[in-house]
Amino acid sequence: MKSCLAFFLLGLAAVTLPAQDLNERYLVDFYGIEIPPDGAHVLIVADRSKSMNVKDIGRDDGGTRWMTLIREVTDMVSQMEAILKTRPVRYTVTMLYEGGGDHVGTAAYNLRVRGAGERLVTDITAERPGAGGNFEKTFGEHLWPLVARDSITHIFFLGDTDIDRQESEVIDAVSAWYALPTVIRMPQRKGAKRKVQSEPIAYGQRELYALKKRWGSLWDHYRGPKRSGRAIPPPVEEVVFNCITIGRESTAQNRLAELGGGQCVRVSAKKGRKRADGGDE
């Protein structure tokens, strides 16, 4: 009887968990904002100004806001790597720093590559907050080329209320992307060229629309009848824009999250930072 029971338990252990069970078991988040467990291309726009050297009042060890960022990235990477051990999904992380000098963005860290997560954490740890930076340049020149290049699915901006000083410029740069029509190539008859279904694009929007078409090309390929077999995140209709506000509430960040259909969470406002679900940690 015991041997039969043991055989039965071994059989249960060998059963592969369905995707839904895996999704419940393995979760990924950044500052409490969830990232899909079936893959994502993440862009973190991180404040690298002097204010990130300020003590994080949400910590008990006297650590700075920059140290908290490193911890959050480390936790996110660990969560992604745990999922990658169970399923052939795809996670990439790109960094774009605002402040501490002009920055055009890093290469994408593909966490399916051995050691990529460790290199990401090491590189962030080596960064030092400092003076300088220009929100208009970061959002107006550097953001969308990175989104197109790396087929970003989720943007996370992390910073304090400094962004409110250039709110109009930032909102203009971001809303211009979301005002463009969604790029979807509809499958045609066999052998026919795909046709872009879209509205007319104004002259001043053509450069940005070219970036959006490039961004949408990966998802278009995935939607088509033939798939390459590459591990990519599920197709998305639009980039999700999330914000992590450090300290006081930021009107600019609230508007950015609203534009991009994401969440805006406030951290370091008091001990026990607020999570994305509204509760305290």
SULQUIMO-V420931 format. One line per field, one symbol per residue. ss: DSSP state (H for helix, E for strand, - for the rest). phi: phi as a letter, one per 20 degrees, with the letter a starting at -180 (. if undefined). psi: psi as a letter, one per 20 degrees, with the letter a starting at -180 (. if undefined). A space follows every 50 residues. Layout:
BEGIN
ss: ???
phi: ???
psi: ???
END
This chain:
BEGIN
ss: -HHHHHHHHHHHHH----HHHHHHH--EEE--EEE----EEEEEEEE--H HHH-E--------EHHHHHHHHHHHHHHHHHHHH------EEEEEEEE-- --------EE-----HHHHHHHHHHH--------HHHHHHHHHHHHHHH- ---EEEEEE-HHHHHHHHHHHHHHHHHHH-----EE--------EE---- --HHHHHHHHHHHHHHHHHHHHH----------------EEEEEEE---- HHHHHHHHH-EEEEEEE------E-----E-
phi: .ffffffffffffeffffgfffffeddcbclnefdgfdoaddddedfdef ffefgefededmfeffffgffffffffffffffffdbeeccccddcednm ofbeoeffeeffegnffffgfffffffcfafnpbffffeedeffgfgffd lfdcdcecadfgfffcgffffffeffffffffeceefdfgneffdeebeg dfgfdffffffffffffffgfffffddfnfecfgfcebfeddcdeenffd fffffffffemddcddcmfafmgfefeneee
psi: ghhggghghhhhhippprhghhhhhoqpqokipqppikqqoppooppkrh iiiqpoiiqijjrrhhhggggggggggggghgghihqlappqpqpopork qppiqrrpooiippigghhggggghiqpqarrqohggghhhhghhggggj lphppopprbjhhhhkgggggghghhgiiqqpopopparpiqqqpporrq pqgiigghhhhhgggihghghhhrhpqiiqoqqqqqhqppoqqoppcqqp hghghghggjkbqoqprjhrpmqprhjirq.
END
